[in-house]
Amino acid sequence: MKITKKTSLGLTVGALGVVFGDIGTSPLYVFSSAFSRSGFKLQISREYVLGILSLIIWSLIIVVSIKFIVFLMRADNDGDGGILSLVTILRHHIEKIKHKQLILIMGIIGVALFFGDSTITPAISVLSAVEGLRVITPDLANLIIPITLLIIAILFLLQSKGSGYIGKYFGPIMVVWFTTIGLAGLIRLISHPQVISSLSPLTGINFIINHPLNAFIAMGAVVLAITGAEALYADLGHFGRPAIQNAWLYIVFPSLILCYLGEAATILNNSAAAANPLFSLFPNYLEIPVVILATVSTVIASQSVISGTFSLIKQAVALNFLPKMNIFHTSRKKIGQIYIPGINFLLFLSVSFLVIYFKSSDKLAAAYGIAVSGTLLIDALLYLILIKRIWLFNNLKVILIGFIILPLDILFVGANLIKIVSGGWFPIAIGLIVFQIILTWMKGQEIVSKERRLQEKPLAEFIKEINDTSPKIKKIPGLAIYIGHHQDLTPLALRANLSEFHELHQEILIINIETTNKPHVPEANRAEITNLDKVNHIYHVILSYGFRDHINIPETLSNLPNLKPHLKRELLTASYFISLSEIVMTTKKNLSAWRKIIYVFLSKNAVASSEFYKLPLNRTVEIRYLLSL
């Protein structure tokens, strides 16, 4: 598609609402986390304020402008980005099984940490905005928690409508937000120009040299300034590198720098402003509209991370990291707009718990950062493996790039480890749970798949068996479509129809679903059709989907250009057959007992294949069989 200036502008504005909501609302809580009583409690002095400001500015430059914009966003998978895209690229090209497993484990850790991060972002973002009520009048302090919970409840209730429904004006609103905080910061900067010295990296370096321990502690607050940086990479497929790069360089980055400079100037002028530095940028008569704008902007930031979680979970399901789930597409025009009820409910419970448990954004900031910094570090490590093993960069280049992007990530992870006791345990706990669920599901699927293979037997043998017993087989008019698990093996439902009922349909399609390591597969390349038996009219169809594609088997079959016309006509009345396994726990030592319980629970609560593949329920037959675990 040709990108016009109008299209490019639209993508840039759209990126502001989806990509930069999280990082764009960070000024609400970064400085307050460092200096407030419930935060890191660092002393408020000129040296400390300017030192931390310099660390914030150079973290934005190194992590976002250099690491992501210059390096990682060039590592795309057919235009798609994100940690799972990076994992699929590496696993496709690397041959050694041990290395594939290591990369897979790193990817799973990244997914788990991202899920932990996605529970904290809505809580801290909305809570920090609503806390602006305290600036207007202390009498409203008791309403902060109830109002925050109400906004969060409404946000999650609206998810079923789709992000397009609630996000139509995200981009323009964020333009207003960035313009507002940038101008407010500039006005304060003009009054206190001495803070400009923080633009020099020497200010941050001197702070680290003179106060190494406190500078290390401060990095736990500084990392909050780059929350949402992963979204730049993850949303690459939705907006493209030019739109994200332009939005960052020309709008987001300068607005954030001006805002942080203004906040630092305000804190130096009045130390009490450290409690709510962003709202302190504005005169009293603008406090109410700014609180409203901040609240709307934090809802946008929350929506962005929720949508990102849905997208990540969809990829994980497609790659068989997780069991099948109900995934609803809320837009016919935009493939990325999806809604996952189960995940939405879990996120809502987690976010509400965080608000009630921590009660303030300062305390919640203690839980923030570990998941973010861990994900950033994994991104960097996977990228270095990519440029060394696939792009074949020489050792000097790899070491140089690693020296640029790794130290800050390692420092962030280390600084956030000290926050475990005060709240950092929560994202780690969430991450460990998700990590174990993914590993257990994948291991269980591996065991069950081996058991299923033993029962299915080769498809070639089945075709020979049909030909040998053809006169005894009763032919049923119409088309039967069998959904198989393995390409070279016989679907158990098909074998059951022959062995139990001695009947077969006149036309048979055996369908196998293949999820590729690409985000999207064009419809023209979606199907590979083979005529297995011309006498009994049995066809084998391999349907290939990208890990971001929407799977709808009837719709895909009806759109296939190379499917014979008479088969297309039969699709309207075709019967679908699915082989469903029922897992029976045994005393086999192939998986620990507690993980078997988890796998059976996940298996029983997974969405039925007929529903997941969008098969017509009134024409679908499910044949169940037992598999041991």
C-alpha positions as CSV (number, residue, x, y, z in Angstrom):
1,M,0.0,0.0,0.0
2,K,1.3,3.4,-0.9
3,I,1.7,5.6,2.1
4,T,0.6,9.2,1.4
5,K,1.3,12.2,3.5
6,K,-2.3,12.1,4.8
7,T,-2.0,8.3,5.7
8,S,1.4,8.9,7.3
9,L,-0.1,11.7,9.5
10,G,-3.0,9.5,10.4
11,L,-0.7,6.7,11.4
12,T,1.5,9.1,13.5
13,V,-1.5,10.5,15.4
14,G,-2.9,6.9,15.8
15,A,0.5,5.8,17.3
16,L,0.2,8.6,19.9
17,G,-2.9,7.0,21.3
18,V,-2.0,3.4,21.1
19,V,1.8,3.2,21.4
20,F,2.7,6.1,23.7
21,G,-0.2,6.2,26.2
22,D,1.8,4.5,28.9
23,I,5.2,6.2,28.6
24,G,3.3,9.5,28.0
25,T,1.6,9.5,31.4
26,S,4.8,8.5,33.3
27,P,5.4,12.2,34.4
28,L,2.4,11.7,36.8
29,Y,4.4,9.5,39.1
30,V,8.2,9.3,38.4
31,F,9.4,12.2,40.6
32,S,6.8,11.5,43.3
33,S,8.1,7.9,43.4
34,A,11.6,9.1,44.1
35,F,10.9,11.9,46.6
36,S,7.6,11.3,48.4
37,R,7.2,9.8,51.8
38,S,5.8,6.6,50.6
39,G,8.2,6.3,47.7
40,F,12.1,6.0,47.8
41,K,12.3,9.0,50.2
42,L,15.3,10.5,48.6
43,Q,16.3,13.9,49.8
44,I,15.1,16.9,47.9
45,S,18.1,19.0,47.0
46,R,19.4,20.7,43.9
47,E,22.0,17.9,43.3
48,Y,19.6,15.1,43.8
49,V,16.8,16.7,41.7
50,L,19.1,17.6,38.8
51,G,20.9,14.3,39.0
52,I,17.7,12.2,38.8
53,L,16.4,14.4,36.1
54,S,19.5,13.8,34.0
55,L,19.2,10.0,34.6
56,I,15.5,10.3,33.4
57,I,16.5,12.2,30.2
58,W,19.3,9.9,29.3
59,S,17.3,6.8,30.0
60,L,14.7,8.0,27.5
61,I,17.5,8.7,25.0
62,I,19.4,5.4,25.4
63,V,16.4,3.0,25.8
64,V,13.8,4.5,23.5
65,S,15.6,6.7,20.9
66,I,18.7,4.4,20.5
67,K,17.8,0.9,21.7
68,F,14.3,0.7,20.2
69,I,14.1,3.3,17.4
70,V,17.6,2.7,16.0
71,F,18.2,-1.0,16.8
72,L,15.3,-3.2,17.8
73,M,12.6,-1.8,15.4
74,R,14.8,-2.9,12.5
75,A,14.4,-6.6,13.7
76,D,10.9,-7.2,12.4
77,N,9.2,-10.4,11.4
78,D,7.5,-9.4,8.0
79,G,6.8,-6.0,9.5
80,D,5.6,-7.3,12.9
81,G,7.4,-6.7,16.2
82,G,7.3,-7.7,19.8
83,I,9.0,-10.3,21.9
84,L,7.2,-13.3,20.4
85,S,8.0,-12.1,16.9
86,L,11.7,-12.0,17.9
87,V,11.4,-15.5,19.4
88,T,9.8,-17.0,16.3
89,I,12.5,-15.5,14.0
90,L,15.3,-17.0,16.2
91,R,13.7,-20.4,16.6
92,H,13.1,-20.6,12.9
93,H,16.7,-20.0,11.9
94,I,18.6,-21.6,14.8
95,E,19.1,-25.4,14.4
96,K,20.4,-26.6,17.8
97,I,17.6,-27.9,20.0
98,K,19.3,-26.6,23.2
99,H,19.6,-23.1,21.8
100,K,15.9,-23.3,20.6
101,Q,14.8,-24.3,24.1
102,L,16.8,-21.5,25.7
103,I,15.3,-18.9,23.4
104,L,11.8,-20.3,24.0
105,I,12.3,-20.1,27.8
106,M,13.5,-16.5,27.4
107,G,10.4,-15.7,25.3
108,I,8.1,-17.3,27.9
109,I,9.7,-15.3,30.7
110,G,9.1,-12.2,28.6
111,V,5.4,-13.0,28.1
112,A,5.0,-13.7,31.8
113,L,6.6,-10.5,32.8
114,F,4.6,-8.5,30.3
115,F,1.4,-10.0,31.8
116,G,2.6,-8.9,35.3
117,D,3.3,-5.4,33.9
118,S,-0.2,-5.2,32.3
119,T,-1.9,-5.6,35.7
120,I,0.1,-2.7,37.2
121,T,-0.2,-0.1,34.4
122,P,-3.9,0.5,34.6
123,A,-3.8,0.6,38.4
124,I,-0.9,3.1,38.8
125,S,-1.9,5.2,35.8
126,V,-5.6,5.8,36.7
127,L,-4.8,6.1,40.4
128,S,-2.1,8.7,39.9
129,A,-4.4,10.8,37.8
130,V,-7.4,10.7,40.2
131,E,-5.0,11.6,43.0
132,G,-5.0,15.0,41.4
133,L,-8.2,15.6,43.4
134,R,-6.1,15.9,46.5
135,V,-4.3,18.9,44.9
136,I,-7.7,20.6,44.2
137,T,-8.9,20.0,47.8
138,P,-7.7,17.6,50.5
139,D,-11.4,17.0,51.4
140,L,-11.7,14.8,48.2
141,A,-9.0,12.4,49.3
142,N,-11.5,9.8,50.6
143,L,-13.0,9.6,47.1
144,I,-9.8,8.7,45.3
145,I,-10.0,4.9,45.7
146,P,-13.8,4.6,44.9
147,I,-13.5,6.8,41.8
148,T,-10.4,4.9,40.6
149,L,-12.2,1.6,41.0
150,L,-15.3,2.9,39.2
151,I,-13.2,4.2,36.3
152,I,-11.3,0.8,36.1
153,A,-14.6,-1.1,36.2
154,I,-16.1,1.0,33.4
155,L,-12.8,0.5,31.4
156,F,-13.0,-3.3,31.6
157,L,-16.7,-3.4,31.0
158,L,-16.2,-1.5,27.7
159,Q,-13.6,-3.9,26.4
160,S,-16.2,-6.1,24.8
161,K,-17.1,-3.2,22.5
162,G,-13.6,-3.2,21.1
163,S,-10.7,-0.7,21.4
164,G,-12.1,1.0,18.3
165,Y,-15.3,1.9,20.1
166,I,-13.6,3.5,23.1
167,G,-10.5,4.6,21.3
168,K,-11.8,6.6,18.3
169,Y,-10.3,9.8,19.7
170,F,-7.3,8.4,21.5
171,G,-4.8,10.0,19.1
172,P,-6.2,13.5,19.1
173,I,-6.6,13.4,22.9
174,M,-3.0,12.4,23.3
175,V,-1.9,15.3,21.0
176,V,-3.7,17.6,23.5
177,W,-2.0,15.8,26.4
178,F,1.5,16.0,25.1
179,T,1.0,19.6,24.0
180,T,-0.4,20.6,27.4
181,I,2.4,19.0,29.5
182,G,5.1,20.2,27.1
183,L,3.9,23.8,27.2
184,A,3.4,23.7,31.0
185,G,7.0,22.4,31.4
186,L,8.4,25.0,29.0
187,I,6.8,27.9,31.0
188,R,8.3,26.6,34.3
189,L,11.6,26.1,32.5
190,I,11.7,29.7,31.4
191,S,11.2,30.8,35.0
192,H,13.9,28.4,36.3
193,P,16.4,27.8,33.4
194,Q,19.1,26.4,35.7
195,V,17.6,22.9,35.3
196,I,18.8,22.8,31.6
197,S,22.2,21.6,33.0
198,S,20.6,18.2,33.4
199,L,20.6,17.8,29.6
200,S,24.3,17.1,30.0
201,P,25.1,13.4,30.8
202,L,27.8,14.7,33.1
203,T,25.1,15.8,35.6
204,G,23.9,12.3,35.9
205,I,27.4,10.8,35.9
206,N,28.5,13.2,38.7
207,F,25.4,12.2,40.7
208,I,26.3,8.5,40.3
209,I,29.9,9.1,41.3
210,N,29.1,11.3,44.4
211,H,26.1,9.3,45.6
212,P,26.5,5.7,44.1
213,L,24.1,4.0,46.5
214,N,21.3,6.6,46.3
215,A,21.8,6.8,42.5
216,F,21.3,3.1,42.3
217,I,18.2,3.3,44.5
218,A,16.9,6.2,42.3
219,M,17.1,4.0,39.2
220,G,14.1,2.1,40.6
221,A,12.1,5.3,40.1
222,V,13.8,6.4,36.9
223,V,12.7,3.1,35.2
224,L,9.1,4.3,35.6
225,A,9.9,7.0,32.9
226,I,10.4,4.3,30.3
227,T,7.4,2.1,31.1
228,G,5.6,1.4,27.8
229,A,8.9,1.4,25.8
230,E,8.1,-2.2,24.8
231,A,4.9,-1.0,23.1
232,L,7.1,0.7,20.4
233,Y,8.3,-2.6,19.3
234,A,5.1,-4.6,19.9
235,D,3.0,-2.3,17.9
236,L,5.4,-2.2,14.9
237,G,3.0,-4.2,12.8
238,H,0.1,-1.9,13.4
239,F,1.7,1.4,12.6
240,G,5.1,0.8,11.0
241,R,8.5,2.2,11.9
242,P,8.2,5.7,10.3
243,A,4.9,6.6,12.1
244,I,6.2,5.4,15.5
245,Q,9.6,7.1,14.9
246,N,8.0,10.4,13.9
247,A,5.6,10.4,16.8
248,W,8.4,9.9,19.2
249,L,11.0,12.3,17.8
250,Y,8.7,15.2,16.9
251,I,5.9,15.0,19.6
252,V,6.4,12.6,22.5
253,F,10.1,13.0,23.2
254,P,10.3,16.8,23.2
255,S,7.0,17.1,25.3
256,L,8.3,14.6,27.9
257,I,11.7,16.3,28.2
258,L,10.0,19.8,28.6
259,C,7.6,18.3,31.1
260,Y,10.3,16.7,33.2
261,L,12.4,19.8,33.1
262,G,9.4,21.8,34.3
263,E,8.7,19.4,37.1
264,A,12.2,19.5,38.3
265,A,12.1,23.3,38.3
266,T,8.9,23.3,40.3
267,I,10.3,20.9,42.9
268,L,13.4,23.0,43.4
269,N,11.2,26.1,43.8
270,N,8.8,24.3,46.2
271,S,9.7,20.9,47.7
272,A,6.1,20.2,48.6
273,A,5.4,19.9,44.8
274,A,7.3,16.5,44.8
275,A,4.1,14.9,46.0
276,N,2.2,15.8,42.8
277,P,4.8,17.4,40.5
278,L,2.8,17.3,37.2
279,F,-0.3,19.0,38.7
280,S,1.9,21.6,40.4
281,L,3.0,22.8,36.9
282,F,-0.4,24.4,36.5
283,P,-2.2,27.4,38.2
284,N,-5.1,26.7,40.5
285,Y,-7.8,27.6,38.0
286,L,-6.5,24.9,35.6
287,E,-6.3,22.1,38.1
288,I,-9.7,20.6,37.5
289,P,-9.5,20.5,33.7
290,V,-5.9,19.1,33.9
291,V,-7.1,16.4,36.4
292,I,-9.8,15.4,33.9
293,L,-7.4,15.4,31.0
294,A,-4.9,13.3,33.0
295,T,-7.6,10.8,33.9
296,V,-8.7,10.4,30.3
297,S,-5.1,10.1,29.2
298,T,-4.4,7.4,31.8
299,V,-7.5,5.5,30.6
300,I,-5.9,5.6,27.2
301,A,-2.6,4.3,28.6
302,S,-4.5,1.5,30.3
303,Q,-6.4,0.7,27.2
304,S,-3.2,0.5,25.2
305,V,-1.6,-2.1,27.6
306,I,-4.9,-4.1,27.8
307,S,-5.1,-4.3,24.0
308,G,-1.4,-5.3,23.9
309,T,-2.1,-8.1,26.4
310,F,-5.0,-9.4,24.3
311,S,-2.7,-9.4,21.2
312,L,0.1,-11.2,23.1
313,I,-2.3,-13.8,24.5
314,K,-3.7,-14.4,21.0
315,Q,-0.2,-15.0,19.6
316,A,0.5,-17.3,22.6
317,V,-2.6,-19.4,21.8
318,A,-1.8,-19.5,18.1
319,L,1.7,-20.8,18.9
320,N,0.3,-23.3,21.4
321,F,1.8,-21.7,24.4
322,L,-1.6,-21.6,26.0
323,P,-4.9,-23.5,25.6
324,K,-7.6,-22.3,23.2
325,M,-9.6,-19.4,24.4
326,N,-12.7,-17.4,23.3
327,I,-11.2,-14.7,21.1
328,F,-13.7,-12.2,19.7
329,H,-12.8,-9.9,16.8
330,T,-14.5,-6.6,17.5
331,S,-13.8,-5.0,14.2
332,R,-14.3,-6.3,10.6
333,K,-11.8,-3.8,9.3
334,K,-8.9,-4.0,11.8
335,I,-7.6,-7.5,12.5
336,G,-5.8,-6.3,15.7
337,Q,-8.9,-5.3,17.6
338,I,-9.8,-8.3,19.7
339,Y,-11.5,-9.1,23.0
340,I,-10.7,-12.1,25.3
341,P,-13.3,-12.3,28.1
342,G,-11.4,-14.7,30.4
343,I,-8.2,-12.6,30.3
344,N,-10.2,-9.4,30.6
345,F,-11.8,-10.7,33.8
346,L,-8.5,-11.8,35.3
347,L,-6.9,-8.4,34.5
348,F,-9.9,-6.6,36.1
349,L,-9.6,-8.6,39.4
350,S,-5.8,-8.1,39.5
351,V,-5.9,-4.4,38.8
352,S,-8.7,-3.8,41.4
353,F,-6.8,-5.8,44.0
354,L,-3.7,-3.6,43.4
355,V,-5.7,-0.4,43.9
356,I,-7.3,-1.7,47.1
357,Y,-4.1,-3.2,48.5
358,F,-1.6,-0.4,47.7
359,K,-4.0,2.6,48.0
360,S,-1.7,5.1,46.4
361,S,0.4,5.5,43.3
362,D,3.6,6.1,45.3
363,K,3.2,2.8,47.1
364,L,2.2,1.1,43.9
365,A,5.3,2.4,42.2
366,A,7.2,0.0,44.4
367,A,5.6,-2.9,42.6
368,Y,6.3,-1.3,39.2
369,G,9.5,-1.6,37.3
370,I,10.6,-5.3,37.8
371,A,8.4,-6.6,35.0
372,V,9.3,-3.7,32.7
373,S,13.0,-3.9,33.3
374,G,13.0,-7.7,32.9
375,T,11.2,-7.5,29.6
376,L,13.5,-4.8,28.3
377,L,16.6,-7.0,29.3
378,I,15.2,-10.0,27.5
379,D,14.5,-7.9,24.4
380,A,18.1,-6.8,24.4
381,L,19.5,-10.3,24.9
382,L,17.4,-11.8,22.1
383,Y,18.4,-8.9,19.8
384,L,22.1,-9.5,20.4
385,I,21.6,-13.2,19.6
386,L,19.8,-12.2,16.4
387,I,22.5,-9.9,15.1
388,K,25.2,-12.5,16.0
389,R,23.6,-15.7,14.8
390,I,21.3,-14.6,11.9
391,W,22.6,-11.2,10.7
392,L,26.2,-12.5,11.2
393,F,27.5,-9.2,12.7
394,N,31.2,-9.5,13.7
395,N,32.1,-9.8,17.4
396,L,33.3,-6.2,17.6
397,K,29.9,-4.9,16.4
398,V,28.0,-7.2,18.7
399,I,30.1,-6.1,21.7
400,L,29.7,-2.4,20.8
401,I,25.9,-2.6,20.5
402,G,25.7,-4.7,23.6
403,F,27.7,-2.1,25.5
404,I,25.2,0.6,24.4
405,I,21.9,-1.3,25.2
406,L,22.7,-3.8,27.9
407,P,24.3,-1.9,30.9
408,L,21.2,0.3,31.6
409,D,18.8,-2.6,31.4
410,I,21.0,-4.6,33.8
411,L,21.1,-1.6,36.1
412,F,17.3,-1.2,36.0
413,V,16.8,-4.9,36.9
414,G,19.2,-4.7,39.8
415,A,17.7,-1.5,41.1
416,N,14.2,-3.0,41.0
417,L,15.2,-6.1,42.9
418,I,15.4,-4.1,46.1
419,K,11.7,-3.3,45.7
420,I,10.6,-6.9,46.0
421,V,9.6,-6.7,49.7
422,S,7.8,-3.4,49.3
423,G,5.6,-4.5,46.4
424,G,7.8,-5.9,43.7
425,W,6.7,-9.4,44.8
426,F,3.4,-9.0,43.0
427,P,4.5,-8.8,39.3
428,I,7.1,-11.5,40.1
429,A,4.3,-13.7,41.5
430,I,2.1,-13.1,38.5
431,G,5.0,-13.8,36.2
432,L,5.9,-17.1,37.9
433,I,2.2,-18.2,37.8
434,V,2.0,-17.4,34.0
435,F,5.4,-19.0,33.4
436,Q,4.4,-22.2,35.1
437,I,1.1,-22.3,33.3
438,I,2.7,-21.9,29.9
439,L,5.5,-24.5,30.6
440,T,2.9,-27.0,32.0
441,W,0.6,-26.6,29.1
442,M,3.4,-27.0,26.5
443,K,4.8,-30.1,28.3
444,G,1.4,-31.6,28.7
445,Q,0.6,-31.0,25.0
446,E,3.9,-32.7,24.1
447,I,3.0,-35.8,26.1
448,V,-0.6,-35.9,24.9
449,S,0.4,-35.4,21.3
450,K,2.7,-38.5,21.5
451,E,-0.2,-40.5,22.9
452,R,-2.6,-39.3,20.2
453,R,-0.1,-40.2,17.4
454,L,-0.1,-43.8,18.6
455,Q,-3.8,-44.0,18.2
456,E,-4.2,-42.1,14.9
457,K,-1.8,-44.1,12.8
458,P,-0.5,-43.1,9.3
459,L,-2.9,-41.6,6.8
460,A,-1.4,-43.5,3.9
461,E,-2.3,-46.8,5.7
462,F,-5.8,-45.6,6.2
463,I,-6.3,-44.8,2.5
464,K,-5.0,-48.3,1.6
465,E,-7.4,-49.8,4.1
466,I,-10.4,-47.9,2.5
467,N,-9.4,-49.1,-1.0
468,D,-9.1,-52.7,0.2
469,T,-12.6,-52.7,1.9
470,S,-14.3,-50.2,-0.5
471,P,-17.3,-52.5,-1.5
472,K,-18.3,-52.9,2.2
473,I,-18.3,-49.2,3.0
474,K,-21.6,-47.4,2.9
475,K,-21.5,-44.1,1.1
476,I,-23.4,-41.1,2.6
477,P,-24.3,-38.2,0.2
478,G,-22.6,-34.9,0.8
479,L,-19.3,-33.5,2.1
480,A,-17.6,-34.4,5.4
481,I,-14.8,-32.2,6.8
482,Y,-12.5,-33.8,9.4
483,I,-10.2,-31.6,11.6
484,G,-6.9,-33.4,12.1
485,H,-4.1,-32.9,14.6
486,H,-1.2,-34.2,12.6
487,Q,-0.6,-33.8,8.8
488,D,0.5,-37.4,8.1
489,L,-1.9,-39.1,10.5
490,T,-5.6,-40.1,10.4
491,P,-8.1,-38.0,12.4
492,L,-9.6,-40.4,15.0
493,A,-13.1,-39.2,14.1
494,L,-12.6,-40.4,10.6
495,R,-11.2,-43.8,11.7
496,A,-14.1,-44.1,14.1
497,N,-16.7,-43.6,11.4
498,L,-15.1,-46.3,9.3
499,S,-14.5,-48.9,12.1
500,E,-17.7,-48.3,14.1
501,F,-20.3,-47.4,11.4
502,H,-18.6,-48.7,8.2
503,E,-19.6,-45.6,6.4
504,L,-18.0,-42.6,4.8
505,H,-19.3,-39.5,3.0
506,Q,-19.0,-39.2,-0.8
507,E,-16.6,-36.3,-0.5
508,I,-14.1,-35.9,2.3
509,L,-11.8,-33.1,3.3
510,I,-9.1,-33.7,6.0
511,I,-8.1,-30.3,7.4
512,N,-4.9,-29.6,9.2
513,I,-4.2,-26.2,10.7
514,E,-0.6,-24.9,10.6
515,T,0.5,-21.8,12.4
516,T,3.5,-20.3,10.7
517,N,6.2,-18.2,12.3
518,K,5.0,-15.2,10.3
519,P,2.4,-12.7,11.6
520,H,0.1,-13.0,8.6
521,V,-0.4,-15.4,5.7
522,P,-2.1,-13.9,2.6
523,E,-5.3,-15.7,1.5
524,A,-3.8,-16.6,-1.8
525,N,-1.1,-18.7,0.0
526,R,-3.4,-20.0,2.7
527,A,-4.2,-23.5,1.4
528,E,-2.3,-26.5,0.1
529,I,-4.8,-29.1,-1.4
530,T,-3.8,-32.7,-2.2
531,N,-6.1,-35.3,-3.7
532,L,-5.3,-38.4,-1.6
533,D,-7.8,-40.8,-3.1
534,K,-9.5,-40.1,-6.5
535,V,-11.8,-43.1,-6.2
536,N,-13.2,-42.2,-2.8
537,H,-12.8,-38.4,-3.3
538,I,-10.6,-37.8,-0.2
539,Y,-8.7,-34.5,-0.2
540,H,-6.1,-33.3,2.3
541,V,-6.1,-29.5,2.9
542,I,-3.4,-27.7,4.9
543,L,-4.6,-24.3,6.0
544,S,-1.7,-22.0,7.0
545,Y,-2.3,-19.0,9.3
546,G,0.0,-16.4,10.8
547,F,0.1,-16.1,14.5
548,R,-1.9,-12.9,14.3
549,D,-4.4,-14.2,11.8
550,H,-8.1,-14.8,12.7
551,I,-8.9,-18.5,12.3
552,N,-12.3,-19.3,10.7
553,I,-12.3,-22.6,8.8
554,P,-15.6,-22.3,7.0
555,E,-14.9,-18.8,5.9
556,T,-11.4,-19.7,4.7
557,L,-12.6,-22.7,2.8
558,S,-15.3,-20.7,1.0
559,N,-12.7,-18.2,-0.1
560,L,-10.2,-20.7,-1.4
561,P,-9.6,-20.0,-5.2
562,N,-8.2,-23.5,-5.8
563,L,-11.1,-25.5,-4.2
564,K,-13.2,-27.3,-6.8
565,P,-16.6,-25.5,-7.5
566,H,-18.7,-28.6,-6.5
567,L,-16.9,-28.7,-3.2
568,K,-17.6,-25.0,-2.5
569,R,-21.3,-25.7,-3.1
570,E,-21.2,-28.6,-0.7
571,L,-19.7,-26.4,2.0
572,L,-23.1,-24.9,2.7
573,T,-24.4,-28.3,4.0
574,A,-21.1,-30.0,4.9
575,S,-20.8,-31.9,8.2
576,Y,-17.7,-31.2,10.4
577,F,-16.1,-33.9,12.6
578,I,-13.7,-33.2,15.5
579,S,-11.8,-35.6,17.6
580,L,-11.8,-34.4,21.2
581,S,-9.4,-35.9,23.8
582,E,-10.4,-36.5,27.4
583,I,-7.3,-36.5,29.6
584,V,-7.1,-39.3,32.2
585,M,-4.5,-38.9,34.9
586,T,-2.2,-41.9,35.6
587,T,0.7,-42.7,37.8
588,K,3.2,-42.3,34.9
589,K,6.2,-40.2,35.9
590,N,6.1,-38.1,32.8
591,L,4.9,-35.0,34.6
592,S,4.7,-34.1,38.3
593,A,1.3,-34.6,40.0
594,W,0.6,-30.9,40.6
595,R,1.4,-30.0,37.0
596,K,-0.9,-32.8,35.8
597,I,-3.7,-31.3,37.8
598,I,-3.0,-27.9,36.2
599,Y,-2.9,-29.3,32.7
600,V,-6.2,-31.3,33.2
601,F,-7.8,-28.1,34.5
602,L,-6.6,-26.1,31.6
603,S,-7.6,-28.8,29.1
604,K,-11.2,-29.0,30.6
605,N,-11.6,-25.3,30.6
606,A,-10.2,-24.7,27.1
607,V,-12.6,-23.5,24.5
608,A,-13.9,-26.3,22.3
609,S,-12.2,-26.6,18.9
610,S,-15.6,-26.3,17.2
611,E,-16.1,-22.8,18.8
612,F,-12.4,-21.8,18.3
613,Y,-12.4,-22.6,14.6
614,K,-15.9,-21.0,14.2
615,L,-17.5,-24.2,12.9
616,P,-21.4,-24.3,12.5
617,L,-22.5,-26.0,15.8
618,N,-25.6,-27.5,14.2
619,R,-23.4,-29.4,11.6
620,T,-20.5,-30.3,13.9
621,V,-20.0,-33.8,15.4
622,E,-17.6,-34.2,18.3
623,I,-16.1,-37.6,18.9
624,R,-14.4,-38.1,22.3
625,Y,-11.6,-40.5,23.2
626,L,-9.4,-41.1,26.1
627,L,-5.7,-40.1,26.4
628,S,-3.5,-40.9,29.4
629,L,-1.2,-38.4,31.0
